Amino acid sequence: MNDMTMTAAVAHPLPKAPFEGRHLIDGIWQGSADGATFDRISPSHGVVVSRSARGGTAETEAAIAATRRAFDDGKWSRATGKERSTLLLKVADLIEANVERMALLETLESGKPISQARGEVAGAADLWRYAAALARTLHGDSHNSLGEDMLAVVLKEPIGVVSIITPWNFPFWILSQKLPFALAAGCTCVIKPSEMTPSTTVMLGELLIEAGLPAGVVNIVLGFGQPVGALMAEHPHVDMVSFTGSTAVGKAISAAASKTLKKVALELGGKNPQVIFPDADLDAAADAITFGVYFNAGECCNSGSRIIVHEDIAEALVEKVVALSRKVAFGDPLNPETQVGAIISPAHQQKIGAYVRDAVASGAKLALGGEAVHHPGLPGDFFSPTVVTNISPDMPIAREEVFGPVLAVLTFKTLEEAISLVNDASYGLSAGVWSENVHTCLAFARRAEAGTVWTNTWMDGFPEVAFGGFKQSGQGRENGRYGLDEFLEIKSVVMRIGKTRPNWVATDFRND
């Protein structure tokens, strides 16, 4: 407790009753046929915050069938870009009008600070607006240089029915990196949110209906990976799966989808390094490192969970990061001053602690923290800000995704050694470099095996800029025009104009 700043619990009125979540199938809200439900207990406040219908095979089959019918009848897939764009803009406006109630529920289900939940929901509206712009500007290509009697056009058409499976750490933001782009392309979608954070997806379904989206274009099934997620991944009437989550589950989805060779887009794990050179602005780097590892309690695929710092400045930088870490406000997620909230579950908290204990047993040093913390005014699960030094590159804490507020510190001597440490990983989601020398930054950016490279900053993102990973961090891209392209098929149309096609078989011959 002496190593951290803890914010007080606040007297925020909790919901009088759990949020009731139901499936959305063909425009109708409904419970499960067998009446099954599941509860979500808030990881910070220990109360039942939502009660959701628990979907099974019957609900999943019905949702996929509705999604297929909606695509095939063309009410959305053949709508104009203007029509799609207009609806997406309406949804963006409705999201902004509902930020408070959505953010409260997301905070209670996930344990993240209310200020960050507000930012996530409000910021997602910008993704919908950007996708709306793409819907209006979507176009193919033409080839007018194939000869005077030939013309070819390349069409971009919606891929079809898309299964969208989202995680618990940024449930609304990650859904908004997928769904509006799929809708802009003309796809129809069936969605399964995480069973730990289902409610903002249900709320979005309400907004889609209010905005006038035709029935069946978006369907929502609540439940667990088995059977809902598995069936969404392997079903023959699904043309594509877009998944964000762990690398292990991503591999299972790829295997299931391979039975029908459907397209798969995956945004998976990361063990993201920041490399700090001696000429870096250490104060700016230390603040960004602190933000990168504690934002969303480190439960973030882009978490800057390892730093690779030049040995000449390692001690000074670690001292700055430890000092800043002690000032980061951990505590009640409903307190607007809180910067780091509760861990998603007791099981995940134990997993975080196990990584730290294993590292220390292998010779690593604890510069700060390293243990679970009990809040004096809340029953939830918290983990202290943790900085681990004296780490060797082969330790699990240096190579695997801890997904918690734990920073692993490694050192290097040369640029070549730093690049080697960065790329000696199964992941390749993001990386960062800190140096005042533009040549150093550019050399690093070109050689780092990562989908995003930040220079002298961390985790700045924009709807216009593509996001996704190398290696086992996934395949495909979200956001930007590339994010729209993921949901499109390419069709070439080749036309002969005017002249008759030359015969292949001769017709002018004599009967001898």
FIRO-330913 format. One line per 8 residues: for each residue x, y negated, z of N, C-alpha, C. Coordinates in pm, whole numbers. Each point is the difference from the previous one (the first is absolute). Example, Ala and Ser with C-alpha at 12.3 -4.5 7.8 and 13.67 -1.06 7.14 Angstrom:
BEGIN
1319,569,780,-89,-119,0,90,-120,0; -35,-105,-72,82,-119,6,-77,-109,73 .
END
This chain:
BEGIN
82,120,0,-82,-120,0,85,-126,0; 123,8,59,86,-118,5,59,-33,-136; -6,94,-94,60,-19,-130,-96,-57,-103; -121,-40,40,-98,-42,-99,-91,-108,55; -59,-74,-92,-101,-100,33,-137,64,-21; -80,6,106,-130,64,-7,-110,-105,15; -90,-5,-98,-113,-93,9,-110,61,85; -80,-86,59,-105,45,90,-122,50,-76 .
-75,88,64,-129,39,-55,-95,-119,8; -83,-16,-102,-92,-113,-5,-143,50,15; -85,-89,47,-141,34,21,-78,-19,-130; 32,83,-97,-70,-8,-129,-118,96,3; -120,-46,-34,-114,91,3,14,111,-104; -1,124,48,7,114,-90,-139,28,-57; -6,66,-115,-131,34,-57,-86,78,99; -130,-32,5,-90,65,95,-22,147,-33 .
14,36,-126,-19,138,-43,99,30,-111; 37,127,-20,93,34,-108,-57,-37,-137; 89,-37,-89,-40,-24,-139,-42,133,-61; -115,3,-67,-51,122,-60,38,4,-148; 86,93,-36,44,12,-137,-66,117,-71; -48,-23,-120,-61,106,-80,64,6,-138; -26,108,-70,50,15,-136,-81,-91,-93; 65,-48,-105,-68,-72,-108,8,87,-125 .
-114,56,-39,-4,92,-113,-111,-45,-96; 40,-37,-120,-92,-45,-104,-88,-116,47; 64,-92,74,-70,-120,44,-84,16,126; 2,118,62,-84,27,117,90,33,119; -26,-66,113,71,32,124,-64,124,62; 80,96,37,-55,126,52,97,67,96; -59,77,92,80,82,90,36,132,-66; 73,83,73,36,131,-53,-120,94,10 .
-6,95,-93,-113,93,-4,-12,79,129; 113,33,63,-5,77,124,-5,-87,124; -6,-132,-18,-8,-91,114,130,-23,73; 112,53,-51,128,-11,70,51,-144,-1; 61,-40,111,62,-132,13,136,14,68; 78,-107,-2,124,-4,77,17,-140,56; 64,-9,117,20,-127,69,144,-47,-15; 17,-132,-2,133,-60,8,11,-75,131 .
95,41,83,25,-67,128,111,-101,-21; -23,-123,43,98,-106,-19,131,36,69; 114,-5,-72,129,32,63,45,-105,100; -61,-117,-4,39,-106,95,-97,-12,117; -130,21,-24,-100,-26,104,-70,125,52; 24,114,-63,-51,125,52,-151,18,-8; -69,-79,-84,-144,10,-14,-31,58,-138; -118,63,-13,-44,48,-130,-40,-121,-83 .
74,-26,-104,-22,-121,-80,-83,29,-124; 5,124,-51,-81,32,-117,-41,147,5; -115,27,-57,-51,137,-14,-39,17,-146; 64,94,-67,-14,13,-145,-55,137,-38; -77,2,-107,-43,128,-57,122,78,-45; -1,130,30,114,84,-37,-33,78,-126; 62,-40,-109,-31,60,-128,58,139,-17; -65,77,-82,46,134,-35,0,19,-150 .
-2,125,-42,3,30,-142,-122,-56,-73; -118,11,61,-123,-44,-66,4,-149,-28; 41,-81,99,4,-145,-18,106,-40,-103; 115,68,4,107,-32,-93,-40,33,-143; -60,117,-19,-48,39,-133,-103,-99,-52; -93,-42,87,-104,-94,-42,60,-135,-38; 99,-45,76,63,-130,-28,76,5,-131; 74,108,-24,75,12,-125,-96,7,-119 .
-110,73,16,-97,9,-109,-60,-136,-31; -31,-79,104,-55,-134,-22,102,-90,-69; 127,13,39,106,-80,-61,18,36,-147; -8,130,-30,10,46,-138,-114,-54,-86; -124,10,52,-115,-49,-76,11,-149,-26; 44,-74,102,11,-145,-16,104,-37,-104; 108,78,-9,99,-30,-103,-54,35,-138; -59,118,-12,-42,48,-132,-114,-82,-59 .
-87,-58,86,-112,-75,-58,41,-140,-46; 122,-41,32,55,-123,-55,-45,-129,66; -79,7,107,-49,-124,59,114,-83,58; 109,63,35,117,-74,45,118,18,-96; 22,121,-46,118,27,-85,-6,-76,-132; -122,-32,-49,-12,-75,-124,-48,-143,22; 1,-45,126,-34,-140,28,110,-91,-54; -35,-125,-25,100,-95,-50,96,-41,110 .
115,-49,-40,95,-52,98,-60,-111,82; -80,-82,-62,-64,-109,73,-93,54,107; -77,103,-31,-93,57,98,74,61,117; 107,72,-28,80,59,109,63,-109,85; 58,-98,-66,67,-109,71,-97,-76,90; -118,-28,-50,-98,-75,78,-36,72,127; -18,132,-8,-34,75,120,117,5,99; 121,21,-50,116,4,90,16,-132,74 .
-27,-110,-67,10,-131,66,-107,-15,109; -119,54,-24,-104,-2,102,44,78,123; 60,115,-22,49,82,112,105,-76,79; 91,-68,-68,103,-79,70,-64,-104,91; -101,-68,-49,-70,-101,82,-66,65,121; -61,116,-20,-67,69,111,100,50,103; 117,45,-44,104,40,94,38,-116,90; 22,-116,-59,39,-117,80,-110,-41,98 .
-125,24,-37,-111,-36,88,-16,99,116; 67,114,-8,-16,105,102,130,35,72; 98,-90,-5,131,30,56,-9,34,148; -72,-75,78,1,17,145,-54,136,42; -114,38,-52,-57,128,45,81,119,-53; 57,-13,-118,83,109,-52,132,10,76; 61,-113,29,127,-1,71,-14,56,141; -110,-31,67,-21,51,136,-6,152,-1 .
-74,56,-93,-12,146,-4,132,65,-39; 73,-63,-93,129,58,-38,97,-3,118; -1,-108,76,86,-9,118,-33,110,100; -126,20,28,-40,99,99,28,142,-48; -13,26,-130,27,135,-51,149,29,-13; 79,-100,-36,142,25,-31,95,-41,111; -40,-94,86,89,-50,103,86,-116,-42; -16,-48,-126,84,-111,-45,-51,-132,56 .
84,-102,10,-43,-130,54,-109,-63,-85; -93,-67,66,-112,-63,-69,47,-103,-101; 108,-71,30,50,-101,-94,47,66,-129; 62,118,10,47,69,-119,-116,65,-75; -100,48,72,-118,56,-66,-74,-108,-78; -10,-119,57,-63,-111,-74,79,-31,-126; 131,-4,13,83,-29,-117,-12,108,-106; -9,126,43,-13,109,-96,-131,-9,-78 .
-111,-20,72,-130,-4,-67,-12,-124,-89; 35,-115,55,-10,-124,-78,94,4,-120; 121,51,20,95,7,-110,-43,95,-110; -76,104,38,-46,96,-100,-91,-65,-103; -71,-106,39,-86,-68,-96,81,-50,-120; 125,-37,23,85,-48,-109,29,112,-98; 13,125,48,19,114,-89,-121,18,-91; -120,-17,56,-121,13,-81,-7,-110,-106 .
41,-121,37,-3,-110,-98,103,22,-111; 116,49,37,101,27,-103,-47,110,-93; -58,106,55,-52,108,-83,-110,-52,-93; -81,-95,49,-104,-60,-84,63,-70,-120; 112,-68,21,69,-66,-111,50,103,-102; 49,114,49,47,103,-91,-114,58,-82; -118,11,61,-115,53,-74,-33,-86,-121; 16,-131,14,-30,-92,-111,108,1,-107 .
120,36,36,114,-11,-94,47,136,-51; -68,108,37,38,133,-46,-14,10,-153; 104,49,-67,-5,15,-145,100,104,-45; -18,48,-121,93,94,-60,95,-69,-95; 45,74,-103,95,-54,-98,-48,34,-141; 56,-70,-96,-26,33,-140,132,11,-76; -3,82,-105,118,17,-85,-43,-34,-143; 48,-114,-46,-41,-52,-130,113,7,-102 .
100,84,29,116,6,-89,23,141,-51; -107,77,-12,11,140,-41,-25,20,-150; -15,-109,-70,-32,5,-142,-135,-65,-24; -24,-44,-126,-121,-77,-27,-128,82,13; 11,133,-4,-119,83,8,-17,67,136; 80,-42,99,-9,63,132,-7,-106,110; -78,30,101,-8,-84,120,-18,92,120; 75,-26,106,-12,80,122,-23,-92,119 .
-84,44,91,-21,-73,126,21,98,115; 55,-51,108,19,79,121,-99,-51,103; -89,87,42,-103,-35,98,43,42,139; -39,-78,99,19,36,140,-137,25,60; -24,125,39,-131,39,49,11,51,144; -107,-12,79,4,50,137,25,150,4; 80,43,95,38,140,6,-117,89,37; -99,-55,74,-118,78,33,-33,-5,147 .
-25,117,59,-35,12,141,127,4,83; 9,-86,100,120,-11,84,-34,33,144; 74,93,58,-7,24,144,100,-90,71; -45,-77,96,86,-90,77,2,48,145; 118,32,49,17,50,137,96,-95,72; -47,-61,109,75,-108,65,41,37,143; 104,-65,53,52,32,133,-57,-90,108; 52,20,123,-53,-71,116,76,-127,34 .
119,-21,-55,81,-111,50,-41,-137,-54; -40,-4,-128,-55,-124,-60,-124,39,-80; -104,42,67,-113,63,-71,-68,-91,-101; -13,-129,30,-70,-87,-93,93,-54,-108; 121,-33,37,96,-54,-96,34,105,-106; 30,121,43,41,103,-95,-116,39,-91; -122,5,53,-116,24,-87,-12,-110,-105; 33,-123,39,-11,-113,-92,117,-9,-97 .
104,79,21,106,12,-101,-37,102,-107; -107,75,23,-41,105,-92,-134,-30,-66; -105,-14,83,-136,-3,-52,-27,-114,-98; 34,-125,28,-33,-104,-98,72,17,-132; 120,57,1,73,23,-124,-66,113,-80; -44,104,70,-71,108,-67,-131,-50,-60; -72,-84,75,-125,-56,-51,25,-96,-115; 106,-78,7,32,-91,-110,26,77,-129 .
57,120,14,28,83,-118,-126,65,-55; -107,5,80,-123,65,-43,-20,139,56; 84,41,96,-14,131,61,-114,0,101; -46,120,34,-90,19,113,77,79,106; -37,-19,127,87,46,108,-76,69,111; 62,103,58,-46,60,124,112,-18,102; -36,-48,119,99,-42,100,-12,84,126; 114,42,55,5,56,134,98,-81,83 .
-49,-79,98,93,-68,90,51,96,105; 104,-40,71,49,80,112,-109,18,104; -5,117,58,-98,26,106,27,-84,125; 119,-60,10,29,-84,116,-42,-145,-19; -17,-42,-126,-39,-140,-28,-101,-5,-114; -118,61,17,-92,8,-113,-89,-123,-20; -13,-85,100,-116,-90,3,10,-119,-95; 118,-57,-22,7,-114,-92,-27,44,-143 .
28,127,-33,-36,50,-133,-151,5,-15; -71,43,106,-146,1,-3,-53,-143,-15; 60,-93,74,-41,-139,-11,20,-53,-142; 109,39,-64,23,-42,-137,-109,57,-92; -42,123,26,-109,56,-78,-125,-85,8; -28,-53,119,-115,-90,16,17,-125,-86; 121,-52,-4,25,-122,-79,-10,29,-149; 44,118,-44,-11,35,-141,-146,5,-43 .
-86,56,85,-143,4,-31,-56,-141,-5; 39,-82,99,-49,-138,2,44,-77,-124; 119,31,-50,51,-70,-119,-68,46,-128; -72,113,4,-72,47,-117,68,110,-79; 97,70,61,65,110,-70,-102,111,-28; -8,50,-122,-97,106,-31,20,124,87; -110,66,33,4,120,82,89,106,-65; 81,67,83,85,108,-47,136,-41,-48 .
22,-129,-23,131,-44,-48,106,19,109; -37,-28,124,88,26,114,-77,85,101; 56,113,37,-58,89,99,100,20,114; -50,17,121,86,13,118,-39,127,75; 100,84,29,-22,119,81,90,-10,122; -58,7,119,75,-7,125,32,141,47; 117,17,59,35,134,48,149,22,2; 39,125,-6,139,40,19,59,55,-130 .
130,20,3,68,49,-119,-56,132,-50; -34,86,94,-70,124,-33,-144,-10,49; -99,11,-88,15,33,-142,-4,-121,-93; -27,-121,55,-33,-113,-87,118,-39,-88; 114,-32,61,114,-45,-78,50,106,-97; 3,125,45,48,107,-87,-87,16,-122; -131,-6,18,-91,15,-113,10,-119,-95; 18,-120,54,17,-118,-84,126,9,-85 .
101,72,51,126,10,-74,-5,105,-110; -76,106,19,5,111,-95,-122,10,-91; -104,-79,26,-125,17,-72,18,-24,-150; -55,86,-84,20,-16,-145,-69,-122,-59; -99,-58,68,-68,-118,-53,69,-130,39; 108,10,76,82,-116,36,116,-11,-98; 21,-119,-54,105,-21,-101,131,-50,58; -4,-56,121,120,-59,59,-17,-5,152 .
111,15,70,3,-16,146,99,-110,33; -44,-97,81,88,-105,51,5,16,152; 119,30,52,15,34,142,110,-84,63; -24,-47,120,104,-60,83,5,73,133; 119,42,40,14,73,126,138,62,9; 9,111,72,128,63,22,50,73,-124; 130,17,-8,59,71,-113,-45,146,-1; -14,62,116,-42,140,7,-139,18,-59 .
-93,-88,37,-135,11,-54,-1,-36,-149; 82,-96,-40,10,-35,-141,42,119,-86; 93,80,50,42,119,-73,-114,100,-11; -77,14,108,-115,92,-3,-104,-47,-101; -22,-131,-7,-96,-54,-97,48,24,-142; 129,-20,-25,54,26,-134,-18,146,-39; 21,90,95,-17,142,-29,-146,32,-32; -92,-57,78,-142,24,-24,-44,-59,-134 .
48,-119,-31,-38,-67,-124,58,68,-123; 109,73,18,65,64,-115,-86,108,-62; -100,50,73,-86,105,-54,-77,-48,-123; -29,-129,-5,-70,-56,-115,84,-105,-73; 127,-13,40,92,-97,-62,-56,-142,2; -74,-35,105,-49,-136,11,113,-93,41; -15,-126,-31,101,-98,36,2,-21,151; 118,-23,55,16,-24,143,86,-124,20 .
-48,-93,82,79,-116,42,19,9,151; 124,-9,43,32,23,141,83,-115,56; -43,-53,114,81,-97,75,26,65,135; 126,42,22,30,88,112,94,-66,100; 86,77,60,80,-50,111,122,-82,-42; 68,-52,100,121,-77,-24,90,1,122; 128,-11,-25,99,-22,107,84,-117,-47; -58,-118,13,44,-117,-75,116,-74,67 .
112,-15,-72,118,-64,57,6,-150,-29; 57,-72,92,45,-137,-26,151,-3,21; 72,-47,-100,145,-5,5,43,-144,26; 82,-19,104,38,-135,42,151,-17,-16; 37,-94,-87,141,-27,-27,52,-110,93; 133,-12,16,55,-95,96,-35,-145,-26; -29,-36,-127,-30,-140,-29,-150,-32,11; -78,93,52,-145,-21,10,-32,-102,109 .
-117,-62,-13,-55,-83,107,-52,95,107; 77,20,107,-33,103,98,-128,-30,76; -27,-126,26,-123,-35,72,-123,35,-85; 5,-36,-128,-112,33,-89,-13,151,-16; 112,69,-15,-4,145,-16,-55,67,124; 44,-46,117,-46,62,125,-150,-16,17; -53,-116,-35,-144,-20,12,-77,90,-97; 50,11,-124,-67,85,-99,9,147,38 .
112,41,55,15,138,46,-99,30,112; -12,-93,93,-93,17,112,-144,10,-51; -36,-89,-91,-133,7,-61,-19,132,-74; 101,40,-78,-14,117,-85,-21,129,76; 58,12,119,-11,126,72,-119,3,97; -49,-117,44,-109,0,97,-136,-36,-60; -3,-52,-121,-127,-33,-62,-87,126,-9; -124,-11,43,-94,112,4,56,116,82 .
76,-35,104,62,97,91,93,97,-74; 53,-44,-113,86,86,-79,-75,106,-78; -133,2,11,-83,99,-70,-29,-54,-141; 106,-6,-78,-6,-69,-129,98,67,-94; -45,35,-121,89,67,-95,118,-90,-37; -20,-133,9,106,-95,-31,81,-42,122; -19,67,111,74,-37,120,151,-1,-26; 65,-108,43,146,-8,-13,65,75,115 .
-13,132,-3,32,81,118,147,34,16; 80,-36,-98,145,19,19,74,-120,-57; 100,-45,71,87,-106,-52,139,59,-18; 65,-46,-105,136,41,-32,82,-129,1; 73,-23,107,63,-129,24,153,14,-5; 65,-99,-58,146,2,-9,58,6,141; 102,85,15,55,25,133,55,-127,67; 42,-100,-78,55,-122,61,-105,-82,72 .
-129,16,-38,-105,-83,60,-105,85,72; 24,130,8,-102,90,55,-36,-35,144; 99,-21,84,-26,-29,141,-79,-129,16; 42,-104,-74,-69,-129,11,-144,10,-49; -21,73,-111,-136,11,-53,-90,80,94; 51,109,53,-80,81,93,-39,-81,122; 91,-81,50,-32,-86,115,-115,-94,-32; 2,-58,-120,-108,-91,-40,-133,75,-13 .
3,120,-62,-123,76,-18,-57,44,134; 86,43,90,-47,42,133,-63,-117,74; 63,-116,-7,-54,-119,67,-137,-37,-57; -12,4,-132,-130,-29,-62,-103,107,34; 43,125,4,-92,110,28,-65,-16,138; 77,-52,94,-55,-19,134,-109,-108,3; -1,-85,-102,-98,-109,-4,-126,35,-80; 6,110,-74,-117,40,-80,-114,37,93 .
-117,-53,-29,-115,16,90,-73,131,-28; 21,98,88,-72,127,-4,-121,-11,93; -109,74,-32,-111,0,94,-136,15,-64; -100,-60,67,-139,15,-39,-20,-48,-144; -44,86,-90,-21,-43,-139,-104,-109,-16; -91,-14,96,-102,-104,-9,48,-135,51; 120,-3,57,60,-126,43,65,-64,-124; -42,-121,-38,54,-61,-123,150,-26,6 .
60,4,119,145,-20,11,79,128,-23; -67,115,-3,68,127,-15,55,16,-142; 124,45,-9,64,28,-129,10,149,-30; 2,84,104,8,145,-16,-103,63,93; -86,84,-58,-107,61,78,29,144,36; -107,80,5,10,138,46,43,94,-112; 58,113,39,33,107,-93,-130,74,-34; -10,50,-122,-125,52,-54,-58,117,81 .
86,84,63,-50,115,75,106,48,98; -41,74,104,99,57,92,98,95,-70; -50,78,-96,88,93,-71,109,-74,-78; -39,-112,-61,100,-75,-77,100,-66,94; -46,-47,114,92,-59,97,103,103,46; -42,122,21,94,105,41,101,28,-112; -44,-6,-124,91,22,-112,107,-109,-5; -41,-125,21,97,-111,1,104,23,109 .
-48,31,120,91,22,112,97,114,-25; -46,105,-67,86,115,-27,117,-37,-90; -21,-87,-99,109,-45,-85,107,-72,82; -45,-85,92,96,-76,80,77,93,94; -69,89,66,67,93,92,100,89,-74; -37,45,-119,90,84,-78,127,-76,-39; -17,-128,-38,117,-80,-38,94,-20,118; -57,-33,116,84,-21,118,72,129,39 .
-69,113,-10,63,128,32,114,32,-95; -5,-59,-122,105,24,-100,111,-104,4; -4,-91,98,108,-97,16,-34,-143,-30; -121,-29,-43,-40,-139,-26,-15,-76,130; 2,-133,-8,-12,-86,117,-129,-82,-10; -65,-17,115,-119,-84,6,41,-142,38; -14,-92,-94,25,-140,32,-122,-66,62; -117,62,-22,-125,-56,53,-109,106,-8 .
-84,5,104,-124,75,-3,19,150,-5; -87,64,-81,10,143,-20,-104,83,71; -107,-63,50,-96,78,77,-142,-53,-17; -96,88,31,-139,-39,1,-25,-96,115; -97,-89,-19,-29,-103,100,-150,-1,28; -35,-14,126,-140,-10,39,-33,-146,28; -104,-49,-65,-45,-138,21,-76,-7,132; 27,-102,82,-67,-7,131,-150,-21,-7 .
-50,-50,-114,-143,-28,-8,-75,81,-103; 70,96,-68,-63,78,-106,39,147,11; -87,89,-47,33,143,5,76,51,-122; 34,-88,-93,51,42,-130,144,47,-1; 45,37,-120,134,54,-22,91,-107,-60; 108,-31,69,94,-101,-46,141,58,4; 89,-55,-86,139,43,-1,87,-124,0; 103,1,83,83,-119,18,83,-30,-123 .
38,-127,-21,93,-33,-109,132,72,22; 49,65,-105,113,92,17,107,-27,-106; 124,-12,45,115,-16,-89,100,109,35; 38,80,-99,90,113,21,127,-22,-83; 116,7,66,130,-21,-66,83,127,7; 125,-11,-52,93,114,-2,-63,120,-71; -64,-28,-111,-72,103,-75,87,49,-115; -1,130,-22,67,56,-118,-105,23,-109 .
40,-8,-127,-97,7,-110,-77,130,-8; 50,108,64,-68,128,-11,-107,21,107; -14,-92,94,-101,15,104,-141,-19,-57; -97,78,48,-137,-18,-48,-52,-142,13; 40,-71,106,-49,-136,21,51,-95,-108; 109,38,-67,56,-82,-107,-55,38,-137; -66,115,-10,-40,52,-131,-151,18,-15; -70,21,110,-142,34,-5,-84,-119,44 .
-127,3,-42,-91,-111,28,-57,15,141; 47,-85,92,-47,6,139,-141,-57,11; -30,-104,-74,-132,-64,-2,-36,-55,138; 96,-71,57,-22,-63,130,96,-116,18; -7,-70,115,82,-120,21,143,33,41; 69,73,-87,133,52,31,96,-38,-112; 107,-70,35,101,-44,-96,126,84,14; 45,58,-112,125,75,-3,109,-86,-61 .
115,-9,66,109,-88,-44,119,83,-46; 38,-20,-127,121,61,-54,95,-111,-45; 127,34,-21,98,-100,-42,70,44,-128; 62,-100,-70,76,29,-121,119,-94,-8; 93,34,-91,119,-81,-21,0,-68,-138; -47,69,-102,7,-52,-136,-137,8,-68; -15,-76,-108,-124,5,-78,-27,142,-48; 103,70,-46,-18,136,-49,-54,91,109 .
52,-15,121,-48,83,111,-144,-35,33; -35,-128,-3,-137,-42,28,-98,57,-101; 36,-8,-129,-86,55,-105,-17,150,18; 107,67,36,-6,145,21,-95,35,113; 6,-76,110,-90,26,113,-145,-28,-37; -21,-106,-77,-136,-34,-42,-60,111,-85; 78,49,-96,-54,95,-97,7,146,46; 69,25,110,7,136,53,-124,27,86 .
-113,0,-66,-127,20,69,-99,60,-98; -95,75,53,-103,58,-87,-104,-103,-38; -5,-113,75,-97,-105,-28,63,-111,-84; -87,-81,-62,46,-115,-77,-111,-100,-20; -61,-42,111,-113,-93,-11,48,-144,-11; 73,-47,102,47,-138,-3,137,-9,66; 67,-111,-25,132,-26,58,20,-151,5; 93,-42,85,29,-143,11,148,-26,9 .
40,-121,-41,140,-38,7,8,-143,51; 96,-23,89,21,-133,60,143,-44,-28; 11,-106,-83,130,-57,-35,-24,-136,-63; 92,-92,21,-7,-131,-65,61,3,-140; 58,114,-36,65,15,-130,-98,64,-98; -41,-75,-102,-99,50,-94,52,122,-76; 130,7,-22,56,115,-71,-15,127,84; 22,-11,130,-19,115,89,-146,45,-3 .
-92,-95,8,-143,33,0,-42,69,-130; 47,-53,-113,-39,57,-128,62,137,-21; 125,16,40,64,131,-13,-75,104,83; -38,-39,121,-76,91,86,-136,32,-62; -71,-104,-45,-135,19,-52,-1,94,-120; 104,-7,-82,4,84,-120,33,144,33; 69,24,110,47,135,29,-83,72,107; -76,-74,77,-82,63,104,-114,79,-64 .
-18,123,43,-106,87,-53,-127,-22,81; -70,-107,-35,-121,-37,73,-94,-75,-94; -130,16,24,-99,-65,-85,-7,-149,19; 33,-49,119,5,-143,30,130,-31,71; 68,-106,-43,121,-47,69,-22,-146,39; 6,-27,129,-10,-137,49,139,-56,26; 23,-125,-40,128,-65,29,-25,-119,91; 65,3,115,-10,-106,101,-144,-24,44 .
-78,107,4,-136,-3,54,-42,144,20; -121,19,56,-50,136,17,-152,1,-4; -54,88,-79,-142,32,-7,-87,-115,-50; 56,-88,-81,-84,-95,-72,-63,73,-119; -132,-9,-12,-68,69,-108,-106,-88,-64; -32,29,-124,-96,-80,-76,-82,92,-89; -129,-31,-22,-81,83,-88,59,16,-140; 75,-101,-45,56,3,-135,118,94,-16 .
63,40,111,126,73,-4,-23,148,29; 48,86,-88,-22,144,13,65,55,127; -64,105,54,48,63,123,-7,152,-16; 108,68,39,5,145,-5,142,48,18; 19,131,6,130,50,40,69,90,-100; 130,22,26,82,97,-69,-3,131,80; 49,104,-60,24,129,65,-123,47,78; 17,44,124,-113,56,75,-84,-107,69 .
20,-125,-38,-91,-106,45,-122,-12,-90; -5,82,-106,-122,1,-78,21,-15,-149; -111,-18,-71,2,-19,-144,-115,-89,-39; 23,-82,-103,-100,-98,-39,22,-131,73; -79,-101,-39,13,-132,58,-138,-57,33; -1,-85,102,-119,-75,36,31,-148,-13; -108,-80,-12,11,-146,-15,61,-36,-137; -15,-127,-34,51,-47,-128,-72,65,-117 .
44,-33,-120,-59,62,-119,30,149,-4; 113,42,58,31,142,5,-102,75,85; -52,-66,103,-102,62,83,-129,26,-76; -33,-85,-96,-115,23,-86,28,112,-99; 121,3,-55,36,101,-100,-13,142,55; 18,18,132,-12,133,59,-136,62,-28; -104,-82,-14,-136,50,-14,-49,-1,-145; 94,-10,-94,-35,-8,-142,59,116,-79 .
-76,44,-100,50,94,-100,28,-77,-129; 98,47,-76,38,-63,-126,-56,83,-116; -70,-66,-91,-55,67,-117,41,-77,-125; 59,72,-95,38,-61,-127,-108,28,-104; -42,-105,-72,-97,12,-108,71,-41,-130; 14,93,-94,72,-25,-125,-102,0,-114; -4,-110,-76,-104,-19,-102,62,-24,-137; -59,66,-100,37,-28,-138,-102,-99,-56 .
50,-103,-64,-87,-109,-48,9,-9,-152; -114,-3,-65,-2,-27,-143,36,120,-84; 127,31,-17,46,104,-90,-42,139,48; -26,86,-95,-33,138,32,125,74,44; -16,83,99,114,78,47,51,92,-110; 132,3,-26,54,90,-103,-31,147,33; -43,76,-100,-31,140,23,127,80,26; -10,90,90,112,91,28,-5,119,-94 .
-124,45,-30,-18,114,-91,-36,-54,-138; 69,43,-104,-25,-49,-135,-140,40,-45; -72,-95,-65,-134,31,-52,-3,1,-152; 103,-56,-65,5,-3,-146,81,120,-51; -71,110,-28,71,118,-50,-88,70,-105; 64,84,-84,-73,73,-106,-16,145,37; -116,54,-44,-21,145,13,60,68,-122; 103,75,19,65,67,-114,-71,132,-26 .
END
